[in-house]
């Protein structure tokens, strides 16, 4: 019981301090890997399995969303990690995304790689997976120049349909005015005033979701074709709900 209280206290402190949150993720990386391994039915490989990144983001989300009324933190974190990994798998399958070939399928737990009859399909899947991973890696590195990481984007993502639509409207204005994207890359700052005035979106909405908007605009700069295509499909799905 004492350990649970200590963990809860650390998590509460991490809610207010990003550095403490990062330290907590580092300390409990074995737990995150173990939960990812439980899902994949094999140990995850760093830099190879995207599911491990999803699990890390979910752990960070658990830190942000935890309260003592939810019970033991690790039980809550494990549930959230599993939920996010399931969502990730279903989303990738629905939109033709690329999964690890060792990931078990929903029906009979047969690894997806074993269901591929044509070796050419396997090669194409591997190439697509590597291309996707390369884009994600490059985007992550570019976001660091803006003081933003993937966990920030997940935490800063709009939760309400109305807010999501407002962010999409601001994105549309930026795409129609490439000079704004150039200014973003040059100054490493989100041109909030221009976006608000040109798109009609309230400034406070853009300020509240600044990190999310930075990632969204960066994705629409040079490159990132795979991520853009995936994002378009996901946003269509959200808009349809």
C-alpha positions in Angstrom: 0.0 0.0 0.0 2.9 2.3 0.8 4.4 1.8 -2.6 1.1 2.6 -4.3 0.9 5.9 -2.4 4.5 6.7 -3.4 3.7 6.0 -7.1 0.6 8.1 -6.9 2.5 11.0 -5.4 5.2 10.7 -8.2 2.5 10.7 -10.9 0.7 13.7 -9.4 4.1 15.6 -9.4 4.7 14.5 -13.0 1.4 16.1 -14.0 2.8 19.5 -13.3 6.4 19.0 -14.4 7.3 17.6 -17.9 10.8 16.8 -16.7 9.5 14.6 -13.9 7.1 13.0 -16.4 10.0 12.1 -18.7 12.0 10.7 -15.8 9.0 8.6 -14.8 8.7 7.2 -18.3 12.5 6.4 -18.3 12.2 4.7 -14.8 9.3 2.6 -15.8 10.3 1.7 -19.3 10.6 -2.0 -18.4 6.9 -1.9 -17.5 6.0 -0.1 -20.8 8.0 -2.7 -22.7 6.4 -5.6 -20.8 2.9 -4.3 -21.7 3.9 -3.9 -25.3 5.3 -7.4 -25.3 2.1 -8.7 -23.9 0.2 -7.1 -26.8 2.7 -8.2 -29.5 3.2 -11.6 -27.9 7.0 -11.0 -28.2 9.5 -8.5 -26.9 9.3 -5.1 -28.7 12.4 -3.9 -30.6 13.3 -0.3 -30.0 13.5 1.7 -33.2 11.7 -1.1 -35.1 8.2 -1.6 -33.5 6.0 1.5 -33.7 3.8 -0.1 -31.0 6.5 0.7 -28.4 6.2 4.4 -29.2 2.4 4.2 -29.0 2.8 2.5 -25.6 5.1 5.3 -24.4 2.6 8.0 -25.5 -0.2 6.0 -23.7 1.9 5.9 -20.5 2.3 9.6 -20.7 -1.4 10.0 -21.3 -2.0 7.8 -18.2 0.2 10.2 -16.2 -1.8 13.2 -17.3 -5.2 11.5 -16.8 -4.6 9.7 -13.6 -6.4 10.4 -10.3 -6.5 8.4 -7.1 -10.1 7.6 -7.7 -9.0 5.4 -10.7 -7.3 3.0 -8.3 -3.7 1.7 -8.7 -1.8 3.7 -11.3 -0.1 0.7 -13.0 -3.4 -1.1 -13.5 -4.8 2.1 -15.0 -1.7 2.6 -17.2 -1.8 -1.0 -18.4 -5.4 -0.7 -19.4 -4.8 2.5 -21.3 -1.7 1.1 -23.1 -3.7 -1.9 -24.2 -6.6 0.3 -25.4 -4.3 2.6 -27.4 -2.5 -0.3 -29.0 -5.8 -1.9 -30.0 -7.0 1.4 -31.4 -3.7 1.7 -33.3 -4.0 -1.8 -34.8 -7.6 -1.3 -35.9 -6.8 2.1 -37.4 -3.9 0.8 -39.4 -6.0 -2.1 -40.7 -8.9 0.2 -41.5 -6.8 2.7 -43.5 -4.5 0.2 -45.1 -1.6 1.1 -42.8 1.4 -1.1 -42.2 1.6 -3.3 -39.1 4.4 -5.4 -37.8 4.3 -8.7 -39.6 4.6 -10.5 -36.2 1.5 -8.7 -34.8 -1.3 -11.3 -34.2 -4.5 -10.8 -36.0 -7.9 -10.3 -34.3 -9.5 -13.5 -35.4 -7.2 -16.4 -34.6 -4.0 -14.8 -33.3 -2.1 -15.9 -36.4 0.8 -13.4 -37.1 -0.2 -11.2 -40.0 3.1 -12.1 -41.8 2.0 -15.7 -42.0 -1.2 -14.8 -43.9 0.7 -13.2 -46.8 0.8 -15.6 -49.7 2.8 -13.5 -52.1 6.5 -12.7 -51.2 6.2 -9.6 -53.3 3.5 -8.3 -51.0 5.8 -9.0 -48.0 8.6 -7.0 -49.6 6.2 -4.1 -50.4 5.0 -4.2 -46.8 8.5 -4.0 -45.4 9.4 -1.2 -47.8 6.3 0.7 -46.8 6.9 0.1 -43.1 10.5 1.4 -43.4 9.3 4.5 -45.4 6.7 5.3 -42.7 9.1 4.8 -39.9 11.6 7.1 -41.6 9.0 9.9 -42.0 8.0 9.6 -38.4 11.6 9.8 -37.3 12.3 12.8 -39.5 9.1 14.6 -38.2 10.1 13.8 -34.6 13.5 15.4 -35.2 12.0 18.4 -36.9 9.5 19.0 -34.1 12.4 19.0 -31.6 13.5 22.3 -33.2 10.1 23.7 -32.1 10.3 22.3 -28.6 7.6 19.8 -29.4 7.5 16.0 -29.1 5.0 13.2 -30.0 3.8 13.1 -26.4 3.1 16.8 -26.4 1.1 16.4 -29.6 -1.0 13.6 -28.1 -1.6 15.6 -25.0 -2.5 18.8 -26.9 -4.8 17.2 -29.5 -8.3 18.7 -29.5 -10.9 16.5 -27.7 -14.0 18.2 -29.0 -15.3 18.0 -32.6 -15.9 21.8 -32.7 -12.3 22.5 -31.7 -11.0 19.9 -34.2 -12.9 21.6 -36.9 -11.5 25.0 -35.9 -7.9 23.6 -36.1 -8.7 22.1 -39.5 -10.0 25.5 -40.7 -6.7 27.1 -39.6 -4.7 24.4 -41.3 -6.7 25.0 -44.5 -5.9 28.7 -44.5 -2.2 27.9 -43.9 -2.2 25.5 -46.9 -3.7 28.1 -49.1 -1.1 30.6 -47.9 2.3 28.9 -48.2 4.1 32.0 -46.9 2.8 31.1 -43.4 4.4 27.7 -43.6 7.7 29.3 -44.7 7.5 31.7 -41.7 6.9 28.8 -39.4 10.0 27.0 -40.7 12.1 30.2 -40.6 11.1 31.6 -37.2 10.4 28.2 -35.5 7.2 29.9 -34.1 3.6 29.4 -34.9 2.2 32.5 -36.7 -0.9 32.6 -34.5 -1.9 36.2 -35.3 -1.9 35.6 -39.0 -3.7 32.3 -38.7 -6.4 33.7 -36.4 -7.0 36.8 -38.6 -6.9 34.9 -41.9 -8.9 31.8 -40.9 -11.4 33.5 -38.5 -10.4 31.0 -35.7 -10.2 32.4 -32.2 -6.7 33.2 -31.2 -7.2 31.5 -27.8 -8.1 28.3 -29.5 -4.9 28.3 -31.5 -2.9 29.2 -28.4 -4.5 26.4 -26.4 -3.5 23.9 -29.1 -0.3 25.5 -30.3 1.8 22.3 -30.2 -0.8 20.3 -32.1 -1.0 23.0 -34.7 2.8 23.1 -35.0 2.8 19.4 -35.8 -0.1 19.7 -38.2 1.6 22.5 -40.2 4.9 20.8 -40.2 3.3 17.7 -41.7 2.1 19.9 -44.6 5.6 21.2 -45.4 7.9 19.4 -47.8 7.7 15.7 -47.7 5.7 13.6 -45.2 3.4 12.2 -48.0 2.7 9.0 -46.1 1.8 10.8 -42.8 -0.3 13.3 -44.7 -2.2 10.6 -46.4 -2.8 8.7 -43.2 -3.8 11.9 -41.4 -6.3 12.8 -44.1 -8.0 9.4 -43.7 -8.1 9.7 -39.9 -9.5 13.2 -40.0 -12.2 12.1 -42.4 -13.1 9.4 -40.0 -13.3 11.8 -37.1 -15.3 14.3 -39.1 -17.8 11.5 -40.0 -18.5 10.7 -36.3 
